[in-house]
Amino acid sequence: MVVKIVHFIFFVLVFTTAFGQEKLPARYIDIRFDQVGLNEAFTLFSEHSNLSLSYDAKLLPADVRVKRSFVHAPIETVLAFLLSKANLTYSYAQDIVILLPEKKTFTISGRVKDMSSNEDLIGATIRLSPGNYTVNTNNYGFFSISIPEGDYQLRVSHLSYEPKSLPIALHSHMEHIALDMLLRQQNLAEVVVDAADSYSDSVSHSSTTVKMQWLKKQRMPYYKGEVDVIKGLQMEPGVSAVHDGSDHMFIRGGNKDHNLIMMDEAIIYNTGHLFGLNSIFNPDAINNIDLYKDALPANFGGRLSSVVDVRTAEGNSKTTKSWVGVSLLATRFGLEGPIVKDKSSFILTSRSSYLNLLNKDYKLFGLKGQYLDINGKVNYTFSEKDKLYYSLYAGNDQVDAPNGFVNSWGNITSTLRWNHLFNSKLFLNLSVVFSDYKNRLTLDNDSMENRNIWTTGIQDLTLKGDFTYYKNPRVQYQFGFNSIQHSFIPGESSDRQNNSNPRSYANEHALYFRGKQTLNAQLKIDYGLRLSAFQRIKRAFLALKDPAAAPLRNKGYYDPYFSTVHLEPRMVLRYQHNEKLAFHMGYAHNVQYLQLLQNDELAYSSLETWIPSSSQIKPQQAHNFNVGVKRLKPNGSFSVNGYYKFLNHQLQLANEAQLILNPKVEDQLRFGSGRAYGLELLYEWHRDKMDLNVSYTWSRALRKIDGVNKGRTFSANYDIPHSTKLQALYQLTKRIHISSFFTVMTGRPARFPIGYYENNGLKVPIYDNHYQFRMPIYHRLDLGAEWRVGQLMIAKRQSTHLLRFNVNNVYNNKYPLVIKLSQSDATDHVYEEKRFTGTTLGVNYTVKF
């Protein structure tokens, strides 16, 4: 309750600061105007109200006479009457009322699109001068800005496209303007932008990855040559992966389940193909990626650390295109084109890995694995005010082990979105989203009759609405709702259901409001409030097949109805000292109602369980504070960002707890608190043909869990105190780029046995403190090259060709994934190690028609 009161006082102060000029004093006057001129009327008002007025008498119409009486009327009412007669407005500050000429205001709104494909552009900047009025396009390419009547120069810019300028004579409303932009030639010089563009509104929330950065990231050296979204994000400062080749992301001291990862607004619960060697995001299908890791905007919720918002491409509505790609990891196919030219389009992409890749290349545990995924999207423009989108993703992995175990998992998502423009200032996106994640482990595959399948998963059905209101160039509001129906499968056994966990159901709701306001030329504020509610409805009875197990139904799996409500305030202040120096600071309170249970001893494991909060499992909470400074330098920039997080109701499995065939897994949870803090330094340098990024991160992630490590504070298993990353791109020729990536970081915490005892011929490890030891220091160098071959004629069709080469882990540092107690009788081998592969080559060839 105390925290909620503090939040309420905090927001009263924020809203008082955020809204407009000072208010007139609450005074009441008696005054009579008897056919007097406006100059005399304002003099009388000043005398009766005890307010000083400042104005140019030439602004007052000489032929206007005023006749009216006011009795015990607010001075604001009287002043409004006089201003309406003079066509003036006012500004009040420091006990002085300044009368100003009232100019008519008109609105410009429309969409920014790619000239060649007609695809909407996210994050384009529209600037009108004089006055430096600025607005950015939203996630659907829409913008709106209301400014005074006059003649302006409109400039549209985007990091991926050639800037565009045109004169605008604004003397009436200009709606539904289509601004087409031409894609830049893909060279390094395109990343050099002016100071104003460098300080876009997205900087205040650390939304760091836009389309141009994604294009740059595609040129980096990736494993086997297969471009990967998650591996690209892991190159960012503050983003860690504790295992080489893993898709897990630990962002600013948060656990891997503290990240809200979405694709076309559908929540993704497992991003990994082949245990994380590749991610489910097909680069051919991606249009834009945003990573938020500071104070999260109020329109996002349900996680503590970050948001990764992935938007897929819409397809080319002008011409049909196709492509085929092949790497040493997978083959790819894509097709896009118009359904109705300039009105409707589609895109379809597919990938398939090579059979038995794991066994042939890794020899980790004798595994054989493969995956397949499909992305599809269609859209239809009914009018300038209405557009409909439908997107679909389906993917599946299967990994076989020689001992009969088979692990398969996959995601299915489906999103139906409707964009509607009520008027030139109010925009709506309404979405219905379906997400289904399943993970199946076959425990005994000797025969179909004796096969036992362990299934976990989570299914969501979401309805969400997001409104954007463009009040004026200085003020923008976003508000909306989000309602999710969750269905959980914590763990079910196909033939021994008495060892299963009952299914659970829950509803998660939210209302939010977000405001972005320019207070003056130097100070901007981004503030918001999220009201979230969670209901765990029931734990379902299992449909047991065995009649002998019927008494279990009488025991039931009843969980009392649980509900909770939280207020989550968010705020970021940004102060721009001059065109080269800016500061920001922020705070966010986040609540997470879903919990992930996973055994982290193995580097590669897809076995996991998502469970909801309940009366015994309180929602996780975090108070996030951040501060930063960014300095533009010649040909680059330098930034420093710091953060501190207080984490409450953190949970962890008890030591040696099992996830499989364990109907009491929730009883083996331990709870406590955590702290995370760190400092990130980033230097970006661009000159001529060279592009260089160097980052260093110092961070700590600490936990204190009841019943773990004797109740003492310990390092989380993703605590990486020191991390340095270096990315370099060099343009050798117009068609050839060379890239490199180097990283060195502290080894992750680990639990090594301090001894063992024998039981039935097996060595049983004995542990002391929790995560008392650390793995060795990790470091790796990757090198790559990209060659844009150019255009060729194939079967009388023009085609473009792209060839990428890379070498990962150049100096063959075989890093240990896990160190375990050896069961061998040889006395000189106490431990055994499983190591990641060493130096690997990568090739990626793509041809587009």
N, C-alpha and C positions, 0 to 999 in steps of 0.2 A: 504493500500500500504506500509506503514511504517513497519507493521508486516512482510509482505512478503520479504521486503529488509533485515530485520534482520534475517529471516529464511535463506535467500540465503547466507549471510555472515557467519552465523553459520555453514552451511554445507560446505562451502569452507574451513573453519578452520578444521572441523571434517575430511574431506576427505584428507586434506593435512597432518594431523597428522596420519591418519590411514594407509596410503599406504607406506610401506617399508622403505628402508634406505634412507640416504641423496643422492641427485642427484649430479653428477659431475658438476663442474663449466662449464658454457657455453663459452668455449674458442675454438679458432680455431688455428691450427698449420700447418706449412709446414715441412714435414719430409720425409727422404728417407732412406730405408733399402736396403743395397746393399750386399746381400748374407752374412748377419751377423747371429751369433748365437742368441738364444733367450735371453740369459743373457745380451748380448750387446744391443739387440733391446730394452729391457725394460729400460736399462740405458739411451739410447738415448731418449726414450719416456719421462722419468722422467725429463730430462734436458729441453726438448722442451715444456713440458706442465706445468712446475713448480709445479709438484705434487710429494709428497714423496711416495715411494713404499716400502712395507714391504712384503718379501716373503723368502721362503727357496729355495736356488738355486738348491737343489737336486730334486725339483719338476719339473724342466725344462728339457725336453728331450735334450740330448747332440747332437743328430744327426740331429736336425731340423735347417735348415737355412732359413732366411727370406729375400725376395726380393720384394719390392713394394715401390711406391712413393705416398705421399698424399699432395695435395695442398689445403690450406685453408679448412682443414677437421676438423669436431668436434672431440675433444679429445676422446669422448665416442666411436666414430666410429673406431678410431685408436686402442684404447684399446681392443675393441671387436675383431678386427682382430688378435691381438697378442694372446689373450686368446684362440681363436679357434685353434691356432697352438700348444698351450701348454696344451689343455684340462683342463683349469683352469677356475674358476669363481672368483669374487671379492666382497669385502665389502668396502664401503667408509664411513668414519666418521672422523670428526675433521681433515680434510685436509690430511688424510692418506689413501692410497689405499692398502688394504690387499689382496694379492693373495692367493686363497684357492683351494685345489683340488676339482675337479668336480666329484661328485658321481652320478651314474645313479639313477634315481628315478622310482619306480614302484608303481603300484596301487593295493590295496586289496579292493574288494567290494563284497557285498552279502546281505543276509538277516539273521536276528536272529528270530528263531521260537520257539514256545512251542513244546517240544518233544512229548507230549501226544496228542495234537490236531492239530499240524502243523499250528497254528495260529501265525501271525506276531506279534512280541513284540515291543511295542512303548517305546522309552526312554531307551533302553538298552545301556550300556557303553562298548565300545571296546577300550582297552588300550594296546599299544605295548611298550615293554621295551627291551633294554635300549632306552632312549630318551623320555619316557613318552608321546608318541604320543597318542592322545585321540580323539574319535569321538563318537557321539550318534546316534542311529537309529532314523529315522523320523517317521511320523505317519503311515507309512506302513511297518515298520520293516527294511527299507533299510539303508545301510551305505556305505561310500566310504572314503578311506584315501590313500594319496600318500606320500610315505616316501622313504628315500635313501635305496639303495640295502644293504642287510645284513641279519643276523640271529637274530630273535626276539622271545620273549615269548608273545603270544597273550592271553589276559585275558578278558573274557566277564562277565559282572555283571549286575544284575537287582535286585531291592529290593524284587521282588516276587520270585526269582529263585536262585537255587544253582549256585555259580560262577563256571566258566569253564575256564581252561587254557590249551594251547597247543602250541608247538613250531612251528615257521614259518620260513622257509628258503626262503627269498624274493630275487630271482634272475631273476624274470620275472613277468609280470602282472598276478595277481591271481584274476579272476573275478568270480562272482556268487557262492561264498562260502556260504554254508548253515550251520549256527551254531545253533544246537538244544540245548535247555536248559530245565532242569528238575525243575518243580515247587517245592518250598520248602515245608516242613511240616509247617502247619499254626500255628506257635507259636510266642510269642512276641519277642524272640531273633532275629528273622529275620530282624528287623528294625535297628539293629546295623550295621553300615557300616563304611568304612574307611574314612579318612579326604578327600581324593581326590574325592571320590564319593559324599560327602556331598556338594561339591562346583561345581556341574555340571553346564553347560551353562544355564540351565533353571532357576537357582536361580536368575540370573540377571533380569529376567522379572517376578519374583514371580509366576512362574508356579508351584504351591505348591501341587497339588493333582495328583498323579500318581497311577498306579494300586495297589501298596501295600497299600498306604494310603486309597484307596477305600475299600480294603479288611478289613482294620482295622475299617473303619467307619461303615461297615456292622454289626460289633459286638456291636455298641453303642445302647442304648435303644431308640427305635422309637415308635411313637404313634401306639397303637394297634398291635405292633410287625411288622409292614410293613416297611421294609427298604426303605429309601427315599434319593435320590441324593441331592435335594435342602435342606432338613433338615440337611444333613451332611455338606453341604457347609456353612450353617448358624452357624455351630459350629466353623468356622474359625475366627481368629481375623480380625476385620475390616469389617465383614459381619453382617448386622443387619436385624432383622425382627420386625417390630413395633407391629405386632399382634401375639398372641400365636396361632399356628396352621396355619399361613399364609405362602404362598410360595413366597411372595415378598422378594427380596433381595435389600438392600440399602448398597452399597459397597463404602467405603471411601468417604462418603458425597455426593454420586450421587443418583439420583432418580431411581426408579425401571426400567424406560425405558432406562436408561443409560447403561444397561448391554446387551451385545451381547451374546445371548444364542443360541447355535447351536447343532444339533444332526446330525452327518454324513454330516456336512457342510450346512444343511438346517436350516434357521433361525426360531426359535420358538418364537411366539409372546405372547403366554399364556401358562405357564408351569403348571398350576394348575388343579388338579382333586378335585371335591367337594370344590370349592372356595379356594383351597390351602391346604386342610388337607393332601393331598398326591400330588405328582408331576407326570407328564406324563412319567418320565423316569423309565422304568421297570428295576430293578436291575439285573434280570436274563439276560438282553440283553446288559448290559454295559461291555465294555472292558477297557476303559480308560477315565479319566476326567482330564482336565487341567483348572485351574483357573488362569487367568492373571489379576493382579490388580495394577501393577506398570505402568511404561511407556509401553504402549501396543506395541508389535512388528508391523512393518510396513505392514505385510501381513494381519492384521486385521484392520477394520475400520467401520465407521458408528455409533459408540457409544462413549460415553465420559468417562466411568468409568472402565469397566471390560469386560473380555471375558470368557465365560464358554464354553469350547470345549468338547463335549461329543462324544465319538466314540463307536459304538456298536460292539459286537463280530462278528466274521466271520463264526463261526461254525466249528465243528470238521471234518477234512477231512480224519481221520483215522478210526473212529468207530462211530456208532450211539448211541446217548444217549438221554434219556428223563427224565423229572422231573415233579412233581406235588407239589404245595405248597399251604398252606392255612394259613391265619391269621384272626384276628377278624375284618379286614378291607376289605380283598379281597381274591379271589382264583387265583392261577396262574398255567399256564401250559407251558411247553417248550419241544421242540424237535430239535435236531441238528444231523448232520451226513454228510457223504460223498455222493456226486452225482457221481463223478469219484474219486476213492481213490487217495489221495495225489495230486489231481489236481483241484478238485472242491468240494465245500461244501455248506451247507445251515444251517440256524438257524431260528426257528419260535417260538415266545413267545406270550402269551396272558394273560390278566388280566381282572377280572370282580369284581366290588364291590358288596356288598350285598344291596338288595333293601331296600329303606327307612331307610338307615343308619342314616341320619341326624336327622330325626324325632324321632327315637328311642333312640338315644344316646345323642343328643345335646339339643333338644328342644329350638333351638335358635329363630327361627321365625316360627315354625310349618312346617319346610321344609322337603321334602322327596327327596332324591337324590341317584343317582347311576352313575357309569361310566364303560366304556369298552374300552380297547385299544389292539392293535396288532402291534408287530414288526416282520419284516421279512427281511432276507438278504441272497443273494447268491453271490458266486464268482467263477471265472474260471481262471485258470492259463494257458495261451496259450504257454508261454515259460518263460525262466528266465528273459526276457526283457519286457514281456507284461502280465498284469493281469487286469481283469475286475471285477467290483463290482456293485451290484444293491441292494439298501436297501429301505425299505418302512415302514412308520409308519402311523397308522390311529387310532384316539381316539375320543371319544365323551362323554360328560356329559349331564345329564338332571336332573334338580331340579324343583320340583313342590311345589307351595305354596298354602295354603288353600283358598286364595282370588282369585284364578283363574290364577295367574301369572305362567308361565312356562318359565324357562331359560335353554337353551341348547347351548352348545359351543363345539368346537372341532378343532383339527389340523389334516391335512393330509400332509405328506411330502414324497418325492420320490427323490432318488439320484442315478445317474448313473456315476460311476467313472472309469477312465482308467489310470492305471499306466504304464508308458513307460520309459525304460532305453535306452537313446540314446547311451551312452557308459559308461565306469566305473565311470565317473565323473559327468555326467549330467543326472538328474532325472526329470521326468515330471509327474504331476498329473492333469488330465483334467476332469472337472466335469460339468454335467448338473443337476441342482437342481430345484425342484418344491416344493413350500410351499403354503398351503392354510389354513387360519384361519377364521372361521365364528363364530359369536355369535348372537343368536336369542332369543328375549324376547317376549313372547306372553302376550299382555297387557290386553286382555279381552277374556277369554276362555269359556264364557257362552254358546256360540253356534259357530258352524263352520262358519255360515253366517256372524256373527258380529266379528269374530276373527281378531285382528290386530296384526301383527308381526313386531317388530322392529329389523332390521338386521344391524349389523356392521361387518367389516372384512377387511382382506388384503390378497392379493394373489401375490406371487413372482415367476418369472421364471429367473433363474440365469445360466450364463455361466462363468466359472472361470478356469484359468490355473495357476498352480504354478510350477515354475522351481527351482531346487536346483543344484548348481554347486559347487562341492568339489574341489577347486583349489589346496589346499595342507593342511597339518594338522593344519596350523595356520590360514587359510583363507577359509571361506565358504560364498557363495553368494546365496541369494534367490531373485527371481524376478517373476513378473507375472501380471495378469490382473483379473478384476472382473467386470461383467456387470449384473445388475439386472433390470428387468422390473417390476415395482410395479403397482398393481391395487387396489385402495382403495374404500371401502364402508364406508363412514363416518357415515351413519345412514339413513336407508330407511324404510319407513312405507308401509305396504302392501296394505292398503286401503285409506290412507290419504296422498298421495304422495306430496301434496303441502306443507306438513310439513317435507319433507325429505331433506337431504343434497345430492347434486349431487355427482356422482362418480368422482373420480380423477384418473389420470394416470401420472406416472413419471418414468424416467430412472435414474439409479444411476450407475456411472462408476468409475473405479479406475485403476491406474497403480502403481506398487510399486517396490521398490528395498530395499533389506536388506542385510547388511554385518555383519558377525561375525568374528572378527579378534583377534588373540593373538599378542599383540605388543611385549611383553617380558614375562619372567617367572612369573611376578607378575601382569601385567596389561592386561586386556582384554576390548574390546570395541564391543558393539552391536549397530549398527547405521542403519538408514533407512530413506527413504523419500517416502511418499505416495501422489500421485496426484489424487485428487478426483474431480468428476464433477457430477452435478445434474441438471436434466431437468424436470420441471413440465410441462407436455404437454398440458393438457386441463382438464376442468371439464365438464363431459358429460351431455347431456340433458337426462331427465328421460323419459322412455316410459310410459306416463300416460294412464291409462285405461279409465278414465272418459273423454268423449268428451268435457264436459263442462270445463275441465281443460286445453284444448288445448291452450288457450291464454298464458298460462305459458311458452309454448315453445318459444313464441315470445319474452318474457322477457329474456329468456335464463339464463344460469348459466355460463357466459363466464368469464374465468380467464385468464389474459394475460399470454402469454408464458414467463416462468421464467427459467433462467439458471444461474448457478454459478460454479466457479472453485476454489479449495483451495489446497494449499501445506501444508502437514502435516509432519513435521520432527519428528523423534524419535531418542533417543540416551540413552544408558546406559553404564556407565564406571564401571568396577569392578576391584578393587585392592586387591590382596591377599597378606597380609603382611607376613604371614607365614602359615604353614599347619593348624593352629587353628584359625586364625583371618582373616576376609575378610570384605571389605567395598564396598558399591556400591552407585551410585548416577545416577539419570536419569531425562530426560525431554521428554515430548510428547505433541504435539499439535493435538487435536482431534476435528473432526467436525461431527455433527449428523444432518441428513437431515429429519429424521422422528420424529414425535412428538406424544406422547401419552396423550390423555385427559381422565381423570378418576376422578369421585367424590370420595374423600377419607373419607367422613364422616362415612361410614359404614365399619366395619372391614371386612365383607365378601361381596364382590361385584365383579362380572365378567363383569359388564357393563363398556365398554371402547371404545374409538375411536382412531384409528391411522390416522393421517393426514400428508400430505407432506409439506415441506417448500414451500414458495411462495414469491411473491413480498411484501406481508404484513407480512408473518411469516418467519423471517430470520432463517437460520440454527443455531442450538445451537453450541457453541464452548467452548473448555476448554483448558487451559494451565496447565499441570500437572507437578509438581516437586516432586521428592522423593529422599530420602537418607536413607541408612540403614547400619547396622553393624551386623555381625554374629560371635559369638565366640563359638567354640567347647569346651565343658566341658567334664570331665570324665563321660561317660555313657549318654551324652546328648548334648544339645546346648542351647545358649541364644541369642536372636536376638532382635534388636530394629529397627523399621522402622518409619520414619516420612514422611508426605506428605503435600503439599499445592496446592490447585486448585483455579484458577480464572475461573469463569464460565460466559459466555456472552450469551445474547439472550435467557434467561430462560423464560419460559411461564407458565401461571397459569390461570385457569378458574376464572372468576369474582365470587365474593361471591354469593351463592345461584343460580348459573347458572345451567340450566338443560341440560342433554345430550340427553334426549329422546324427540322426536317430536319437535326438535328445529332446524329449517333450518338455523338459523343465529348463530350457536354455534361458528364459527370462529370469528365472530364480538365481542364475549364476552371473548376474550382472553386478558390477560394483560402480559406485557413483562418487563424484567428487567435483573439484574445480580445476581451473587451469589458467595460465597466463601465457601470453605471447607478445613479444616485442621485437622490434628490429629497425634497421636503418638501411636504406637502399640508395646507392649512388649510380647514376647513369650518365655516361658521356656519349653523345652522338656527334659524329663528324662526317661531313659530306663535302667533297671537293673534286671537281672535274669528274674523273672516272672512278673515284674511290668512295666507298661508303663503309664507315666503321662505327660499331657500337661496342662499348665496353661497360660492363656493370659489375658492381661488387655489392653483396648483401651480407650484412651481419644480422643474425636473428636467433631467437631462442623460443622454444615451445616446451613449456613445463606443465606437469600435471601433479595433482595431489588427490589420490583416490583412496577411499576407505577400504581397508583390507588388502591393499596392494603396497608392496615395498614398506611394510610395517607402518603405513600411514604417513611416510615421509615423501617430500616432493621429489619427483624424478623426471628425467627427460622423456618426452614422448618419442615413440619410435620413428617419428619424422622430424626430429630436432636436428637441424643442420646449421650449426653456428656460422660457418663461413662458406661463401659460394662466390666464385668469380666466373664470368662468362664473357667471351669475346666473339663477335660476329664480324666478318669482313666480306665485302663484295667488291670486285674489281672488274671494270669493263675493259676487256682486252681489245675487242673490236666492237663494231655495232652489233655483231651477231654472237659474240662469245663473251660470257661472263664467268669469272672464277670466284668461288666462295670457300669460306672456311668457318668452322665453329670449334672453339676450344672451351672446355670447362674444367674446373678443379674445385672440389668441395670436400668438406669434412665428411667422414664416414658416418653412416647412421648408427644410432644406438642399437645394441643387440644383447641378447641373453645367451651367454655361453655357460655350459654346465661347469660347476666347480668340482664335480666328482660324479660317481654313479654307484649303484648297487645292482646286483643281478637278481632277476626274477624269472624262473622257468627258462633260463638260458639267454634271456635278453638283458641288455644293459639299460637300466632306468636312470635317466639323468637326475642330478641333484642341482638345484639352482639356489642362488643366494638373493642378492638385491635385484630389483626389476630394472632391466636395461642398464646394467652396471658397466658393460663394456661397449666398445665401438668397433665397427667395421673399419678396414683400412681407408685411408684417404683415396677419394675417387677422382680420376682425371682421364680425359679423352680428347683426341684431336680428330676432326673430320675434315676432309677436303672434297671439293666438288667442282664441276664445270658444266656449263650449259651452252649448247650450240644451237642457235636458231638457223636451221639449214637454209630456209627461204622457201620460195614457192616453186613447185614442180607440177608437171602435167602427168596425171595418172588416169588411164582409161578416159582420156579427153576431158578430164575434170581437173580444175586447179586445186592444188593441195599445199598446205604448209606443214613443215616438219620440225620437230623439236627433239633434241637428243641431250640427255643428261648422263653424266658419269660422276661417281663419287666413291671415295674410300672412307669407310668408317673405322674408327679406332686404328689410326694409321700405325702407331707403334706397338700394337698388339698387347694392350693392357687387359688381360683376362681377369675381370673383377669377380670376386666371389659373391654369389647370390645368397647362399645360406651356408652356415657352418654348423654341422650337427655332430652328435656323438656317434662314433663309428661302432658298428656291431661286429666288426671283424675281431677274430681272436688274436690277431697280431698285436703285440704289446706296444709296438712303436708307432701305431696309428690310433691315437686317442680320438681325433676328430677327422671328419671327412668333409670335403667342400664340393659344392656344385657351383661351377663357374660359368659366366656368360661367355658367348663366343668371342673370339679375338677379332683380328682384322677381317673385314668383309668388303666385298666389292658391290657396287650398285650401278645399275643401268636402267634408264627409263627412256623409252622411245614413244613419241606420240605423233600421229598424223591426223590432220583435220581437213575435211572436204567442205 
